[in-house]
C-alpha cells in the first residue's frame, strides 16, 4: 500500500480541507476560552477549590463580588503565558499548596471602585478607615476572612 500523492489532489479540495480545519480549530478554541471563563473550571487544579468555594458560596468578599457579577477573570486577567506556566506546574506537581495570596495594587480596585464614594460611605464618627493612603489588601481579603478593623 503506497502513500498518498498530494500533488494529484485538486487544490480546491486542499483549500476546503484547510478551511474546515481552521473553522474546527476556531470553534474548539472558542469553546476552550468559554470553559476557562467559568470559575468552576479553576477547580480542575485542586489547590483552587478553596478560592472557588469562597467565590461561589461564602460570607467572604469574593462572594460579594460574585453577587455583583464580577468574575474571576475581571481581576485575575490570565495571559496565555501564565496559563501555560500554571498548567505545566500542575502537571509536574511543582505548584504551591496552599497557593500564595496575591496582593493587587490599589489601582486594580480603583478600576471598579471610586475612592471618593468609598470614603463618603465609611465616614464614621470615630474616623474614616479609608482616609489613610494605604493599599486595599492591607485590610481587605477576597478569599479569606478579613482581619478585625481598628481605627488608628
C-alpha positions, 0 to 999 in steps of 0.5 A: 500500500503506497502513500498518498500523492498530494500533488494529484489532489485538486487544490480546491479540495486542499483549500476546503480541507484547510478551511474546515480545519481552521473553522474546527480549530476556531470553534474548539478554541472558542469553546476552550476560552468559554470553559476557562471563563467559568470559575468552576473550571479553576477547580480542575487544579485542586489547590483552587477549590478553596478560592472557588468555594469562597467565590461561589458560596461564602460570607467572604468578599469574593462572594460579594463580588460574585453577587455583583457579577464580577468574575474571576477573570475581571481581576485575575486577567490570565495571559496565555503565558501564565496559563501555560506556566500554571498548567505545566506546574500542575502537571509536574506537581511543582505548584504551591499548596496552599497557593500564595495570596496575591496582593493587587495594587490599589489601582486594580480596585480603583478600576471598579471602585471610586475612592471618593464614594468609598470614603463618603460611605465609611465616614464614621464618627470615630474616623474614616478607615479609608482616609489613610493612603494605604493599599486595599489588601492591607485590610481587605481579603477576597478569599479569606476572612478579613482581619478585625478593623481598628481605627488608628 
